[in-house]
Structures are given as structure tokens and as C-alpha cells.
Amino acid sequence: MSAVLSVDEMYSIEKNILNKNQNGNFPPDVFNRFNNQAQYDYMSSLLGDIRKYSLGRPIPPSAWGMTARIRESLTPFIYAPVTIPVNATTGNALLPSDYEMWDAAYWGSNMDRVKFIQQGRLYSHLNSRINPIARNPVFMSIYNNLTVYPKNIGTINLSYIRTPAEIVWAYKLDINGRAVYDPINSVDPEWQRMDCMQIMARALRMMGVNLSAAQVSQYAESIKTTGQ
């Protein structure tokens, strides 16, 4: 199979698995609902699933920025940095509507880094004589905004991870009332093939079939070679 999967391939694989597991009918709307929930859950796990935090271990087993593999999975959702104005009174920079998590922030013609800090560190940065805030800007992540210091910085350039597009297996009904794939109105997943396997495994578990991503991949290869 190719490095990416079409939504029709995903639907065919899951339908085949559900049929083999005797899970009955598989309406397209069920596929769309569960696979979109699964892709958002998968992205959450890559960004740093809060369900996997534990006392004494502040970083979960899977967290954005920790490994090249995780970054590779999320690369389809990182665009070139966008310029965002900073309110000179509040220091707030309004986040894009498809924002999930920041990747990096820059300022000025030399694209110098704007450093991320937690709220508890703000005082020391604002009052530092070694690294004056005017030349060493920082930002904090606040609900629906980034707050940037110094507030009069003007603009920042933000690289961020965006929300994946909704996966859609669109269809039309034939004369017998059966759903027929509509490639024009369908939306393919933006993920790479290996990530699609993770998403499908999650979706299938929601539907009562407990398979790992590797087992889903085996089913996919079987469909490719045998057509079953």
C-alpha cells in the first residue's frame, strides 16, 4: 500500500474487520463519527495525553517534541509560521481558529526566538538584568491566547500544530438504497499510513473490536494481496 491511505481504503479495511468479527452492519455515518473521534484522540496522545501523567513523572510516555517519530507524525499539521499581532495593552496574541498547540515563536527581522515560560516564571523574566525582557521576549499560553512580553513587541511569528481536517466517507444511495462511495465529496485522512493504522485501531476498539495497530495493518495487507 502507499504511504497514505484514502478514506475509502480505511472504510473497506474496517468494514472487512467488522464483518469477520460478526459486528453486523457498518453505516458510513458510524465510520465517520468514530474515525474522527479516534483521530482527535490520537493527536491528543501525540501532543501529550494528560491521562498518562503520573506523580513524579511530569511528562507522559508520548509527548509532542520528545521524539523525531512523533514530530514526523504531526508534520502534516504544521504550516509555515504565521504573523500574529500582539495587543500593546494586554500583550495578548489571538490564536488561529484551527490551533492545537504551539511549536515555536519568533520575533523581529532576524527571527529570534520568543521563549515559552510558565506563569510562575514571569516575574523573574520581567525583572532580569542579565536578559532584559526587551531583547529576550517570552510568551505564556493562556486560554484562547498567547500572552507576550514585552507587550509592545508588535507582532510575533507563530509555528503551530493545527486541527486535522475531518475525515469523511461520502456516499450516494443507488437504486437499491445502498451507499455507494462518492470520491468527489469525500475527504481523505491527512495522516501517514502508519498513523492511519493507529487511528483505525482506536476507532475499532470504540466499536467493540480490540485490535492493535499492527493487527489492523495485517488485515490491510491481506486485503491488498487477496482482495478479502
N, C-alpha and C positions, 0 to 999 in steps of 0.2 A: 504493500500500500504506500501511498505518497506520504510526505512529511506532514501533511494536513489531512483532515477528514472533512468531507462535505456533511451537511446536516442530513442528507438522505442516507449516506453511509452509516451515520450514527443511529438513525431511526431503524434501518434494516438490521443492524447488529443487535440492538436492544430488543427489537421485535422477535428476532430469532432466539435470543436467550430466554425471553419470557415464554415463548411457545414451548421450548424444550423443558422449561421448568413448570409448565402447565399453569401459568398465571393468567390465562384467559385473554380476553380482548385487550388491545393496546391502542386506544384512540390517540390521534395526533395531538389533541389538546392536552392529554395526560403527559405525553412525551415532552411537549414544550414547557409545561409547568414544572415538571420535576428536573429537567435538564438545566433550566435557568436557575432554579434554586440551587442545584448542585454546582454550577459554575461559580455562583457568588460565594457559596460555602468553600469551594476550593481556593478561590482568590483570597478569602479571609484567612485560610490556613497558611498560605504562602506569605501573606503580609505579617503574620504573627498572631496565631489563633489564641485569644485570651483564655480559651478553655484549657489550654495546655500549660499555662503558667503554674508554677508551684512555689511554695515557700522556700526561700533560699536560692531559687533559680529564676531570676527576673526576666530571662529570655527564653521563649518557648523553643521546642525542638526544631520547629520550622519558623523562620522569621526573615522578612524581607531584608536584603542586604548582606545576609550571612554567607551565602554561597553563590558561586557563579551559576550553578544549576537553577537556583530559584530565580535569579535575575534573568536568565535565558527564557524561563517560562513566562515571565512578566514583560519581556521586551516588546511584544506586540501592542502593549498598552502604554508605552512611554513615547510621547511625542517630543519634538524639539522644544526647548524652553520657551515659554510664553511670557510676554511682558505684562506685568500686573501693577497698576498704580497703587501707591500707598497713601492713605489719608494722612495728611500732615498734622492733623489734630489728634487723631486716635492712634495712628500707627497701623491701622487695620488694612489688610490686603484681602479683598474679597476673593474667595476661592472659585474656580470654574465649576459649573454645574455637574460635570462628569468626574470630579475629583474624588479619588480614593485615598491616596497617601502621597506625601511629598517624596521626591527623590533627591533633589538638590536645589539650592537657591543661589543666585549670583546677583551682583550689582556693579554698576559702572561700566565704562568702556573696556576695561581690562577683564571683565567678567570675574571679579574677585568673589570669593565665597562669602555667603551670608550663613553664619553658623547657627545651627539649631540648638536651643537650650530649653531646659525645663524651667517652670516659673520660679522655683526656689533659687535659681542661679542668677536671676535678673539683676538683683541689687549689686552683686559683685561685678558684673559686666558694666553696668551703668557708672560705677564709681572706680573703675580700674584706671590707674595712672600708667601702667605698663602697656595696656592695649586699649587706648581711648576708643570709646564707642563710635565716635565719628568716623574712624578709619577701620573699625572692626565690628561691623553691624551684626546683629543677631536677630533671630526670629523665634517666636513661640507658636505652638499650634493651639488655637482657640476655636471653640465651636463656630463652624462656618467661615472662619477667618484664619489668617496668619497675622500675628501682631509683630511688627518690625520696629527695631530701634537701631539708629535714631529715627524718630518719626518723620523727619524731613528728608528722608533718603530719596523721595520722588517715586521711583519705580524699582521693582526687582524683576529678575528673570527666573521663573519657576519651572523646574522639570518635575513632573508628577506622574503617578500611575493613575490612569483613567478607568472608569467603569467599562466592563466589556459590553459590547452590543448584545442585545437579546438574541438568543438562538431561536430560529423559527422554522419549523417544518410546515410550510404552507401547502394547502391542498384544494382541489376542486372535487365535487361529487360527480361520479359517472352516472349513466342512466339507471344503474342498479343501486345507487346510493352509497357506493363505496368511495373511500377517499383515495384520490389519485394525486401523486406528487406534483406540486406546482413550483418549478425551479425559478420562475420569474419573481415570485413574491416570497420565496424562502430566503432565510439569512443563515449563511454558514457560520460555524464557530470560528473565532479568531485565534484560538489556541493551536499549538502544535499537536501533532498526533498523539505523542506520549501524554500530554496533558488532557487531551480529549478522553483517553482511556481512564484517567483518574476521575474525570467528571462523570463518565458513564457508570463507573463503579459506584460512585456516590448516588447517582440517580436510581440505579437498580436496587441498591440497598433500601432506598426510600420506598421502593415498590415491592420489597419483600424478598429480593434475591441477593443473598450475601456473597458477593464475588469480589476478589481483589482486582486491581487494575491489570495485573499480569494475566489473570484468567480471562478477563474481558478481551485482552489483546489476542489470546489464543483463539477465542471464538472468532475474532475478526479475521485472523489468518485462515481459519477453517472456511469461513465464508468466501474468502478470496480464492482459495485453491480448489474447493469442492462445490462452491455455489450453494451450500446448505446452511 
